[in-house]
């Protein structure tokens, strides 16, 4: 299965995401903020990054931008999960976000979105 890094400052939401995806067989590394998530991405080179936008340190948008600036991490698809932005705002606002999901989200929808991103050809994920 896949290696996923998730950045979420709300510990309850972070643990929910981790538990849901681990039940699907994925290895999930949780980070409490964007700076930690960026370090985890550089260290682990995950198959997918899941991030909130509103976090201490750097935002999810800034995290996404920094991932795309590095040759080592630019191929990583980014799923933005946010309660402060609509999916349309995310998709229109920053081309480095591969997909988005509004909070609150349904666990089934998160699992489906993750599987769709992981099953898409690498060429489609490399923007």
Z-matrix of the N, CA and C atoms (Angstrom, degrees):
N
C 1 1.442
C 2 1.529 1 109.53
N 3 1.317 2 116.99 1 -169.31
C 4 1.462 3 121.71 2 -170.54
C 5 1.526 4 112.92 3 -98.26
N 6 1.322 5 113.98 4 159.21
C 7 1.462 6 122.28 5 171.10
C 8 1.523 7 106.33 6 -101.79
N 9 1.329 8 116.43 7 124.01
C 10 1.457 9 122.53 8 -176.09
C 11 1.520 10 109.11 9 -125.86
N 12 1.331 11 116.96 10 135.63
C 13 1.462 12 122.09 11 171.25
C 14 1.516 13 106.66 12 -107.50
N 15 1.341 14 116.35 13 132.09
C 16 1.456 15 120.35 14 177.08
C 17 1.519 16 109.98 15 -122.29
N 18 1.327 17 116.10 16 131.30
C 19 1.458 18 123.13 17 179.20
C 20 1.519 19 108.58 18 -110.77
N 21 1.325 20 115.83 19 115.85
C 22 1.466 21 121.03 20 -177.73
C 23 1.526 22 107.80 21 -154.71
N 24 1.338 23 116.89 22 123.84
C 25 1.460 24 119.43 23 -177.57
C 26 1.523 25 113.54 24 -81.06
N 27 1.316 26 118.59 25 -17.14
C 28 1.461 27 121.39 26 175.76
C 29 1.529 28 107.39 27 -84.85
N 30 1.343 29 117.33 28 112.25
C 31 1.470 30 119.31 29 -175.23
C 32 1.531 31 113.70 30 -60.58
N 33 1.334 32 118.06 31 -33.40
C 34 1.458 33 119.94 32 179.54
C 35 1.531 34 111.46 33 -67.12
N 36 1.323 35 116.12 34 -43.58
C 37 1.470 36 119.92 35 178.83
C 38 1.528 37 109.78 36 -67.35
N 39 1.342 38 116.63 37 -41.88
C 40 1.470 39 120.65 38 178.98
C 41 1.523 40 110.74 39 -58.91
N 42 1.331 41 116.85 40 -46.56
C 43 1.468 42 120.59 41 -179.47
C 44 1.522 43 111.59 42 -66.87
N 45 1.325 44 117.62 43 -34.66
C 46 1.466 45 120.97 44 176.28
C 47 1.526 46 110.28 45 -62.86
N 48 1.321 47 117.05 46 -47.94
C 49 1.468 48 120.96 47 179.38
C 50 1.528 49 110.27 48 -60.29
N 51 1.322 50 116.37 49 -45.86
C 52 1.464 51 120.55 50 -179.61
C 53 1.535 52 110.23 51 -60.08
N 54 1.337 53 116.85 52 -48.77
C 55 1.468 54 120.72 53 -177.74
C 56 1.533 55 111.61 54 -62.34
N 57 1.339 56 116.51 55 -44.41
C 58 1.467 57 120.09 56 179.98
C 59 1.527 58 111.61 57 -59.66
N 60 1.307 59 115.87 58 -45.05
C 61 1.467 60 119.11 59 -175.56
C 62 1.524 61 112.71 60 -78.31
N 63 1.324 62 117.28 61 -30.52
C 64 1.466 63 119.25 62 174.59
C 65 1.519 64 110.77 63 -65.91
N 66 1.338 65 117.15 64 -36.07
C 67 1.468 66 120.48 65 176.60
C 68 1.517 67 111.70 66 -62.46
N 69 1.327 68 116.80 67 -24.98
C 70 1.461 69 121.84 68 177.49
C 71 1.528 70 111.42 69 -84.74
N 72 1.332 71 117.07 70 -2.10
C 73 1.459 72 121.21 71 177.44
C 74 1.510 73 115.48 72 98.26
N 75 1.325 74 117.82 73 4.31
C 76 1.460 75 121.37 74 -179.09
C 77 1.523 76 111.14 75 -85.20
N 78 1.318 77 116.10 76 154.13
C 79 1.445 78 122.46 77 169.55
C 80 1.518 79 106.27 78 -93.26
N 81 1.327 80 117.11 79 125.50
C 82 1.453 81 120.91 80 -174.85
C 83 1.521 82 110.10 81 -124.96
N 84 1.333 83 115.30 82 128.60
C 85 1.453 84 122.75 83 175.67
C 86 1.518 85 107.05 84 -107.10
N 87 1.328 86 117.02 85 122.86
C 88 1.456 87 121.31 86 -179.97
C 89 1.514 88 111.54 87 -97.16
N 90 1.322 89 115.38 88 142.50
C 91 1.465 90 121.76 89 177.54
C 92 1.522 91 108.36 90 -131.99
N 93 1.352 92 117.44 91 137.90
C 94 1.461 93 120.59 92 -176.63
C 95 1.529 94 114.83 93 -82.49
N 96 1.322 95 116.85 94 -5.42
C 97 1.460 96 119.69 95 -178.49
C 98 1.524 97 109.67 96 -160.52
N 99 1.328 98 115.48 97 171.51
C 100 1.459 99 120.82 98 -176.79
C 101 1.516 100 114.44 99 -66.19
N 102 1.322 101 117.00 100 -37.12
C 103 1.469 102 120.57 101 -179.56
C 104 1.527 103 110.08 102 -64.13
N 105 1.327 104 116.61 103 -46.36
C 106 1.469 105 120.69 104 178.33
C 107 1.529 106 110.84 105 -63.52
N 108 1.323 107 116.26 106 -39.46
C 109 1.472 108 120.06 107 179.98
C 110 1.521 109 110.91 108 -64.60
N 111 1.312 110 117.04 109 -39.17
C 112 1.462 111 120.64 110 178.09
C 113 1.529 112 110.26 111 -62.74
N 114 1.324 113 116.62 112 -43.36
C 115 1.468 114 120.70 113 177.03
C 116 1.523 115 111.22 114 -61.34
N 117 1.340 116 116.62 115 -42.60
C 118 1.466 117 120.89 116 178.88
C 119 1.534 118 110.53 117 -64.35
N 120 1.317 119 116.97 118 -38.63
C 121 1.472 120 120.25 119 179.54
C 122 1.516 121 110.89 120 -65.01
N 123 1.325 122 117.28 121 -42.68
C 124 1.465 123 120.42 122 178.67
C 125 1.528 124 110.76 123 -66.42
N 126 1.331 125 116.83 124 -37.20
C 127 1.465 126 120.91 125 -178.02
C 128 1.528 127 112.81 126 -74.62
N 129 1.342 128 117.00 127 -39.40
C 130 1.465 129 120.57 128 -171.54
C 131 1.522 130 115.17 129 -106.08
N 132 1.335 131 118.71 130 -18.12
C 133 1.463 132 122.58 131 -176.10
C 134 1.536 133 111.10 132 48.74
N 135 1.333 134 116.78 133 64.92
C 136 1.470 135 120.12 134 -174.65
C 137 1.520 136 113.38 135 -67.24
N 138 1.313 137 114.46 136 165.84
C 139 1.460 138 121.92 137 175.80
C 140 1.524 139 111.30 138 -80.70
N 141 1.344 140 116.29 139 -20.05
C 142 1.462 141 121.82 140 -177.87
C 143 1.521 142 109.25 141 -156.39
N 144 1.336 143 115.91 142 141.99
C 145 1.463 144 122.36 143 172.45
C 146 1.527 145 107.13 144 -113.50
N 147 1.326 146 116.33 145 129.61
C 148 1.459 147 121.90 146 173.05
C 149 1.517 148 106.23 147 -115.13
N 150 1.326 149 116.81 148 127.62
C 151 1.457 150 118.93 149 -177.02
C 152 1.519 151 112.91 150 -141.22
N 153 1.322 152 114.07 151 145.25
C 154 1.455 153 122.02 152 167.47
C 155 1.530 154 105.61 153 -79.33
N 156 1.306 155 118.17 154 166.54
C 157 1.467 156 119.55 155 175.30
C 158 1.517 157 111.65 156 -95.40
N 159 1.322 158 117.60 157 -49.61
C 160 1.468 159 121.35 158 -175.43
C 161 1.522 160 110.11 159 -84.97
N 162 1.351 161 115.48 160 99.02
C 163 1.459 162 121.29 161 -179.23
C 164 1.517 163 109.34 162 -140.37
N 165 1.332 164 116.58 163 158.35
C 166 1.464 165 119.12 164 175.28
C 167 1.529 166 110.57 165 -69.05
N 168 1.297 167 116.00 166 155.23
C 169 1.471 168 120.54 167 179.30
C 170 1.509 169 110.40 168 86.47
N 171 1.310 170 116.23 169 -94.72
C 172 1.463 171 120.66 170 176.37
C 173 1.523 172 108.79 171 -123.97
N 174 1.300 173 115.47 172 147.96
C 175 1.468 174 120.79 173 -179.23
C 176 1.529 175 110.38 174 -74.03
N 177 1.311 176 114.95 175 169.15
C 178 1.459 177 120.18 176 174.79
C 179 1.516 178 111.91 177 -62.82
N 180 1.337 179 116.90 178 -36.85
C 181 1.467 180 120.20 179 176.91
C 182 1.526 181 110.85 180 -63.28
N 183 1.335 182 116.67 181 -43.12
C 184 1.467 183 120.23 182 179.02
C 185 1.522 184 110.31 183 -66.51
N 186 1.319 185 117.42 184 -40.14
C 187 1.468 186 121.72 185 175.90
C 188 1.522 187 109.99 186 -57.70
N 189 1.317 188 116.29 187 -48.68
C 190 1.455 189 122.26 188 179.31
C 191 1.530 190 110.82 189 -58.52
N 192 1.314 191 115.87 190 -47.17
C 193 1.467 192 121.12 191 -179.94
C 194 1.530 193 111.03 192 -58.77
N 195 1.323 194 116.87 193 -44.59
C 196 1.475 195 120.61 194 -179.35
C 197 1.529 196 111.68 195 -67.02
N 198 1.337 197 116.76 196 -36.91
C 199 1.461 198 119.37 197 176.53
C 200 1.523 199 110.36 198 -60.78
N 201 1.319 200 116.78 199 -42.97
C 202 1.464 201 121.42 200 -176.73
C 203 1.525 202 112.60 201 -73.70
N 204 1.327 203 118.34 202 -18.32
C 205 1.465 204 121.78 203 178.45
C 206 1.516 205 112.71 204 -78.88
N 207 1.320 206 117.85 205 -19.03
C 208 1.461 207 122.29 206 -177.07
C 209 1.531 208 110.72 207 -99.98
N 210 1.313 209 116.17 208 129.98
C 211 1.467 210 120.46 209 177.84
C 212 1.529 211 111.47 210 -59.81
N 213 1.321 212 117.10 211 -30.21
C 214 1.463 213 121.34 212 -177.49
C 215 1.529 214 112.79 213 -73.16
N 216 1.335 215 117.38 214 -23.11
C 217 1.462 216 119.75 215 -174.26
C 218 1.528 217 113.98 216 -125.80
N 219 1.300 218 118.55 217 -1.17
C 220 1.480 219 119.56 218 -174.08
C 221 1.522 220 113.67 219 -65.60
N 222 1.325 221 117.56 220 -20.86
C 223 1.466 222 121.12 221 179.96
C 224 1.529 223 113.58 222 -79.06
N 225 1.329 224 117.90 223 -11.19
C 226 1.464 225 121.60 224 -174.78
C 227 1.533 226 109.64 225 -72.84
N 228 1.331 227 118.15 226 121.29
C 229 1.461 228 119.43 227 175.59
C 230 1.527 229 109.87 228 -69.02
N 231 1.327 230 115.88 229 146.87
C 232 1.463 231 121.51 230 -177.51
C 233 1.523 232 109.29 231 -121.09
N 234 1.327 233 115.35 232 122.94
C 235 1.460 234 122.52 233 173.95
C 236 1.516 235 107.17 234 -103.35
N 237 1.325 236 116.93 235 114.70
C 238 1.462 237 122.27 236 178.62
C 239 1.521 238 108.61 237 -92.87
N 240 1.345 239 115.78 238 123.93
C 241 1.458 240 121.83 239 174.81
C 242 1.520 241 106.52 240 -115.61
N 243 1.325 242 117.23 241 120.02
C 244 1.457 243 119.04 242 -175.03
C 245 1.515 244 111.85 243 -147.02
N 246 1.309 245 115.48 244 142.29
C 247 1.449 246 121.35 245 174.82
C 248 1.511 247 111.90 246 -93.82
N 249 1.328 248 116.93 247 -11.80
C 250 1.461 249 120.27 248 -176.22
C 251 1.524 250 113.37 249 -98.19
N 252 1.319 251 116.68 250 -9.13
C 253 1.456 252 120.81 251 -178.42
C 254 1.514 253 109.88 252 -129.35
N 255 1.307 254 116.62 253 146.37
C 256 1.456 255 119.70 254 173.32
C 257 1.523 256 108.48 255 -81.23
N 258 1.312 257 117.03 256 160.75
C 259 1.462 258 120.59 257 178.32
C 260 1.533 259 110.26 258 -59.90
N 261 1.316 260 117.13 259 -38.64
C 262 1.467 261 120.11 260 179.69
C 263 1.521 262 111.35 261 -63.86
N 264 1.343 263 117.47 262 -39.75
C 265 1.458 264 120.40 263 177.93
C 266 1.528 265 111.28 264 -64.42
N 267 1.317 266 116.52 265 -41.68
C 268 1.463 267 120.16 266 179.65
C 269 1.523 268 110.23 267 -63.97
N 270 1.334 269 115.66 268 -49.61
C 271 1.464 270 119.92 269 -176.42
C 272 1.524 271 112.00 270 -65.18
N 273 1.344 272 117.35 271 -32.59
C 274 1.456 273 120.27 272 179.35
C 275 1.530 274 112.20 273 -83.39
N 276 1.328 275 116.32 274 -23.25
C 277 1.451 276 120.20 275 -170.08
C 278 1.511 277 117.48 276 -85.49
N 279 1.294 278 118.52 277 -29.35
C 280 1.459 279 118.37 278 -174.12
C 281 1.526 280 109.92 279 -151.01
N 282 1.306 281 116.75 280 116.36
C 283 1.467 282 119.00 281 -175.88
C 284 1.527 283 114.75 282 -66.52
N 285 1.319 284 118.61 283 -14.88
C 286 1.466 285 118.25 284 -178.48
C 287 1.523 286 112.62 285 -79.02
N 288 1.326 287 118.59 286 -12.75
C 289 1.458 288 120.86 287 176.58
C 290 1.523 289 108.22 288 -79.55
N 291 1.320 290 116.67 289 120.57
C 292 1.455 291 121.62 290 -177.85
C 293 1.521 292 111.58 291 -75.93
N 294 1.329 293 115.91 292 -39.11
C 295 1.461 294 121.22 293 -178.91
C 296 1.522 295 107.71 294 -156.06
N 297 1.331 296 115.97 295 164.55
C 298 1.457 297 119.48 296 -179.35
C 299 1.519 298 110.56 297 -141.46
N 300 1.316 299 114.19 298 161.40
C 301 1.449 300 122.00 299 -179.15
C 302 1.521 301 106.61 300 -148.97
N 303 1.326 302 117.36 301 131.70
C 304 1.460 303 121.69 302 -179.95
C 305 1.520 304 110.74 303 -85.02
N 306 1.329 305 116.19 304 144.53
C 307 1.467 306 121.98 305 172.02
C 308 1.518 307 107.42 306 -89.27
N 309 1.299 308 118.48 307 146.20
C 310 1.463 309 125.51 308 -7.57
C 311 1.521 310 110.50 309 -72.94
N 312 1.313 311 115.92 310 149.33
C 313 1.463 312 120.71 311 -178.18
C 314 1.521 313 109.69 312 -114.38
N 315 1.304 314 115.36 313 156.27
C 316 1.464 315 121.10 314 174.83
C 317 1.529 316 107.56 315 -88.60
N 318 1.339 317 117.10 316 134.49
C 319 1.462 318 119.91 317 179.87
C 320 1.527 319 113.23 318 -52.20
N 321 1.326 320 117.06 319 -41.49
C 322 1.465 321 120.71 320 -179.81
C 323 1.526 322 110.43 321 -60.58
N 324 1.324 323 117.08 322 -40.82
C 325 1.462 324 121.13 323 -179.14
C 326 1.531 325 110.21 324 -66.73
N 327 1.328 326 117.21 325 -40.43
C 328 1.461 327 119.94 326 176.75
C 329 1.524 328 110.40 327 -61.03
N 330 1.325 329 117.01 328 -47.87
C 331 1.472 330 120.04 329 179.89
C 332 1.526 331 111.09 330 -59.57
N 333 1.320 332 117.15 331 -43.93
C 334 1.468 333 120.63 332 179.68
C 335 1.528 334 111.45 333 -63.44
N 336 1.323 335 116.48 334 -42.54
C 337 1.475 336 120.09 335 -179.16
C 338 1.527 337 110.58 336 -64.91
N 339 1.332 338 116.22 337 -42.87
C 340 1.468 339 120.61 338 178.77
C 341 1.520 340 110.07 339 -61.60
N 342 1.316 341 117.75 340 -47.22
C 343 1.462 342 120.57 341 -178.99
C 344 1.529 343 111.35 342 -63.01
N 345 1.326 344 116.98 343 -38.49
C 346 1.467 345 120.00 344 178.30
C 347 1.533 346 110.71 345 -64.30
N 348 1.316 347 117.03 346 -42.17
C 349 1.469 348 119.90 347 179.53
C 350 1.523 349 111.40 348 -67.18
N 351 1.312 350 116.81 349 -39.90
C 352 1.464 351 120.27 350 -178.79
C 353 1.522 352 112.61 351 -72.76
N 354 1.313 353 117.04 352 -26.60
C 355 1.459 354 119.23 353 -177.96
C 356 1.525 355 112.98 354 -90.61
N 357 1.332 356 117.15 355 -9.19
C 358 1.466 357 118.38 356 178.44
C 359 1.525 358 108.80 357 -72.52
N 360 1.324 359 116.70 358 145.18
C 361 1.473 360 120.18 359 179.62
C 362 1.530 361 110.80 360 -56.99
N 363 1.317 362 115.69 361 145.38
C 364 1.470 363 120.57 362 -179.76
C 365 1.519 364 111.93 363 -55.04
N 366 1.318 365 117.58 364 -33.32
C 367 1.463 366 120.69 365 -179.11
C 368 1.528 367 111.21 366 -64.39
N 369 1.349 368 117.22 367 -31.02
C 370 1.457 369 120.97 368 177.65
C 371 1.506 370 111.41 369 -75.89
N 372 1.342 371 117.35 370 -25.72
C 373 1.460 372 121.32 371 -178.22
C 374 1.519 373 111.51 372 -84.77
N 375 1.305 374 117.89 373 -19.51
C 376 1.468 375 121.04 374 -177.02
C 377 1.522 376 109.03 375 -88.11
N 378 1.299 377 115.89 376 94.94
C 379 1.470 378 120.68 377 179.30
C 380 1.499 379 109.85 378 -99.64
